[in-house]
């Protein structure tokens, strides 16, 4: 099993890169695990308390479960990936049955910040995008998909997202094997990734 880690700041275009890689492979050979599914469950907290959690800090992620799930997949076992709701700031009772694949993609803002997880990646990718571009994308997404208002998103960006990005996310670029400048026409980097995958799974 080839495990690819794709990191980058919020709104950097990770999802686009993941999609470009998936498009290159037969559907039965590739699976995706999102860091967003592995936020810690917070059933013991009220909604108001959960809303105050700093979701851009490594502490918010259940890395232990994520690592254990990857190990299980590598052994050939099927896992139940948690489902997280950004509306309620909590895990739901649902899960996604995830089968082992030749290529597993793990994507998320903080996946290169955890040493044990990092060790499991055969290829580490960091998607880089201009901070203004990332803010605009974050604004659009949080308002459209997560029911936030503009003031709330901007406030969270200034007080949490930006400082956390500088402290925990940007430095992990140093661990990347490939840095992809975010540009939808950036075919060279995707070609490199494609070549690596083909070399490893054929």
N, C-alpha and C positions, 0 to 999 in steps of 0.2 A: 504493500500500500504506500502510495506517495502522498505525503501530507504537505499541503501548501498553506502557509499563513499569510493573510493579506491584511495589513494594518494601514493606518492613516487617520488623520483627524476627522472630526464630524463633518459631513458634507464634502469630503475630499474626492468622492467618486469611486469608492471601493466597490459598491454594488455594480457599477458599470464594468469595472475590470473583471469582477467575478463572472458576470454575464458573458463577457467576451471569451473568457476561458471555457465556460460551460458550453458555449456555442461550438467550440472546436472539438468537443468530445462526444462520443455516443452517450445518450442519456443514462444507460445502465452502468456506465463506468465512472460517473462522477457524482459526489454528494457534497452538500454544503452544511456547515455548522456555523451558526451565528453566535458571537459572543453575547449579543443582546438577549438570547434565550437563557443565559446563565447568570443574570442578576440574581442576587440572593433573595430568597423568599422572606417577606416581612409581615407575616400574618399577625405577629404580636404588636404591630404598630398601627396607630389610627391613620386614616387617609391623610390628615394634615401632617402627621409626623413623616409619613412616607414621602409626601411631596417635597419635604425639605432635604431628602437624602441627596448626597453629592454623587450622582451617577457617573461622573467622569473621573472618579478616584478608584484605583485598583481594588480598594477595600470592598467596593460595591459588587464585585464579581466573585462568583463561586468558582474560583479557578480549580479547586480540588475536584469538584464534580466534573468539570470540563476535561481535565487531565484524565480522570478515571474513565470517562466516556470514550475518549480517544484511544486509550489503552485497550478498552474492550473491543472497539471497532478493529483495531490492529490485530487483535487475536481472532477476529472473525465473528464476534458476537454482534447482535443487534441491540441498539440502545433506544431509550425513550427520551428524546430531547425535550426539555421543558418548554413551555410556552409562556412568554412574559407579556403582560399588558402595560403599555405606557400610559394608558388612560387611568388605570387604578393604581399604578406603580407597584404592581405585585405579580407574582406568578399565578397563572390560572390553574384550573384542575386538569387542563388538557395536556397532551404530550404528542410529539411527532415521532412516529416509529422511523428510525433511521438505520438503514442497512449498510454494512461495510461495502466500500467501492474501491476500485483500483486507485482512484484519485479522490481524496477528501480535502475540501477547501474549508479552512477556518478563517472567518473574517470578523474584524472588530477593531475598535479604536485602541484597545489596551492589550491586545494579544501578544505583543512583543515585549510587554513590560514584566511578564512573568517568566522567570528563568526556566522552570520545569517545563512549561508549555513550549517555550522557545526551542528547547532541546529536541522536542518531538517533530519540529518542522524540517522537512527536507529542503524546502525552498521558502525563503522569507522575503515578502514583497512589501514595500511601503509606497502608498499612493500619496503623492505630494500635490497640494493645491494651495493657491494664494488664499490668505486668511479672509479677505473680503469676499471672495468667491464662495468660500465655505460658509460664511455667515449668511449670505443671501440664500444658499441652498437650504441651510438649516431653518431659516425663517419660513421659507415656502413649505417645507416638509412639516414642521411642527404645527403650523397654522392649519394646513390642509388635512393632515393625517392624525394629529394628536390633540386636536381641540384646544391648542394654546392661543393666547392673543399676542400681538406684536410686542407689547410692553414686557410681558412675562418672558418671552424668548430673548429679547435684547438684554433684560436684566440678568437672566441666567447666563447668557453669553459673557457679559462683562464680569460678573462675580464668580462664576464657576468654570465655564467652558474654556475661556481664554487662558486663565492661570493654570488650569489642569493640563491643557494642551502643552503649554510651555514647560511644565514641570515633569509630566509623565509620558506624553505621547511623542512630541517632537524629538526628544533624546533617543527614542527607540529606533529612529531612522538609522542610527549607527549599526544596528544589528542586521539590517536588511541586506540580502544578496542582490536584490534588484530594486531600484527606486524608479517608480513610474510617475513622470510629471503628468498631472491630470490634463489630458487633452484627448478628446474623443477620436482624434485622428492619429493618436500615438500608436501606430501599428508596429513600430520597430520593437518596443518593449514587449508587446503582446506576442510578437513573433519569437522573441527570445524565450519567453515563458513556454510557448507552444513547443518549441524545439526541446527544451528541458523535459517537458512532460512526455513527449513522444519517445525521447531517448530512454526514459526511465520505465515506461510501461509497455514498450514493444519488445 
